[in-house]
């Protein structure tokens, strides 16, 4: 009897109804555009299907073909890892440095912050087009600078070794949102720590290593995780500029997925690539989380 | 003796100050340098849009346009259907942003304030969806929209944003609602307000800025999107700005002057929105970073 009353008092009927109505759109979204399609992707990867005819169940054949009989798959995997590695590293270092510079007492800080953030609000397609012109072999600005400095012209986007670093450079240029997040984190580092260290005679470099960086580790972790997940899913530059080439230089996994599914109408095969990508991202996320206890410093955490 | 120590201490402090000053100036110069480097591509694109192709192919390249050829823009507007594409983009953007703001606010309100069965479970589902790569859903979603017969309409681009606007935005709103004092709700309840009236008349006015932030973040997200638009829109008259630019580049292969004009034209709306909402943009990014 008591139990019944207790339960009744826990969930008020009108409140529950209001909550379910409020949650309805989100629940539909979670079910219909996130979790069900996710499951469908796993299921579809076991079929051979061109989108129109009958679906044929083929078990793990798509995966077997991918790993043993697709000349482009390993190239694609490698390009994806290369792009993600370069752009995550580049973005993190660049934006952390800029954020630390912005965190000093400087005139017109708002203006500078705006400058570094601006590339991020430009439409991606236009950004890549503009950079294509800067990367142009004969008339591009970058090659002009390189030849002025006495170097040889670089085929930025038409060289299978250069294309990924070049695209990663654009990613670094676009990393304004990371800068702003880092800046917010830096402003939250307690001043007292710095003052105490200064009294103890620590110089700027010591304070950076022993105070700023440790206090920033939770935000570094967040940015690292988010940019890794985003950059492993890179597709826009391949879609807008390079079409995966040259060779498999920018044939990133998402582009391969798109290409197989929508250009060759191999929906099952495309889904298999999606599943591999999912597993890849899951592995990286798991690695990051498992190492996080070792290097993330939480304020008020007593253990070393 | 004591005076000597004091003097020495003072002079050391002075030299430390001088060193700090030099360091400050160095950092500032470095910052200005980086800012110039970051701005330079945009300037270069803009300067290229004001030059003829012959001038663009000259060596060495001119750092400022020899003549400011604004007529390039009117010429480009003849072949680049800018206003039509921009209109189409807005047809997708405006409803999506509104839908995301409304449904994220509702979801955030339920998570922040209401008690209901299954809340923990839904919360876990939401957190999980943030870590799932969205690319994995691409093919099944396309198949779904194709089955319903909505490919080549804007619905596949708009409707998903009416479903809570993404877990991230729901959490953002939830964090904000948690900062609104509960006493306000309670007072309103005593006055006879239902849960929805509390949401509309108490919560919404209190978290207006967070809602603007969600709207702006949604705006950037969609503004930057190419994949969804390429996947669902293939009819030329339905092209958005991004798709229009993509096709324009294809048909004007080496006419860099025109391509740069079209590029600059597509920069403009983003820059305008950014300048209007700059305060909120920055605040919003800050809030998203502070979330954990």
Interface residues (C-beta under 8 A of the other chain):
Chain A: X10 X11 X12 X14 X15 X16 X18 X19 X20 X21 X22 X23 X25 X26 X27 X28 X29 X30 X32 X33 X34 X35 X36 X37 X38 X40 X41 X44 X51 X98 X101 X102 X104 X105 X106 X112 X113 X114 X115 X116 X117 X118 X119 X120 X121 X122 X123 X124 X125 X126 X129 X130 X131 X133 X134 X136 X138 X139 X141 X144 X173 X177 X180 X181 X182 X183 X184 X185 X188 X204 X218 X219 X222 X223 X229 X232 X233 X235 X236 X239 X240 X254 X257 X258 X261 X262 X267 X270 X271 X274 X275 X277 X278 X281 X285
Chain B: X23 X24 X27 X28 X30 X31 X34 X35 X38 X39 X41 X42 X44 X45 X48 X56 X57 X59 X60 X61 X103 X104 X106 X107 X109 X110 X114 X115 X116 X117 X119 X122 X125 X126 X129 X131 X132 X133 X134 X135 X136 X137 X138 X139 X140 X141 X142 X143 X144 X146 X160 X162 X163 X164 X167 X170 X194 X195 X196 X199 X220 X223 X224 X225 X226 X227 X230 X231 X241 X242 X245 X246 X249 X256 X259 X260 X262 X263 X266 X267 X270 X271 X273 X274 X278 X281 X282 X285 X286 X288 X289 X290 X292
